[in-house]
Amino acid sequence: MVDEKQPGSGSRQRIDKWLFFARMAKSRSLAQTQVQSGQVRVNGEKVTQASQQVKPGDLVELSLERRDVVLLVKLPGERRGPYEEARLLYEDRSPPPDETKRLTPFEQAVRAPGAGRPTKKERRSIDRFLSEEE
């Protein structure tokens, strides 16, 4: 049987489809929006067309909402499968998150004196103060 696809098309794929299959976008239309808004770079060049082809060995840089991701394309996708299957399509080369920016849960819970809502003890003293004025 003759393959009806274009010659060599098995190794190349549209960037929007690849991002969708690699689970970097929740839908293909969201992947197209990311590409058109300039959030995607392939081999260091900004991509603005969702029809841009990627092949194994290409470096895809993606600016997501909370972080920047650098991926090396290993395989073209055939379907949007589970995460374990999608992970086989790329090698993650993203820099590790900056450890100095992270706060421990305790550091997040502690507030500076005088900041935020008053404690129960502070509320009682405020109530006493206000009742003495009247």
C-alpha angles and dihedrals in degrees: 000000000000118000108242094204123095116275111274093008091124092074097045129063139176112267093233092053092046093051089050094048091046089053094241090125129037093224138012092245090055088050089052090050091051091051095046092048091057098250093127130073126184116201090345096307121112112245119211101168122074089211091068108127123232126195135187110290095034118128112226119196115194129185107213127184097266104019147010118251129202114196133181110214110234102167139004113249125246099188142353099265133163122306093263090056093044091052089064090065095067147021113230111230097167116141113252115261115267107264094203092065094055119094124203116242089254092053090050092051097049114088129199115259110271094017124113128001120347119257121244090260091051091048091053092051090048090050091050091049093049093046091052091055093057 
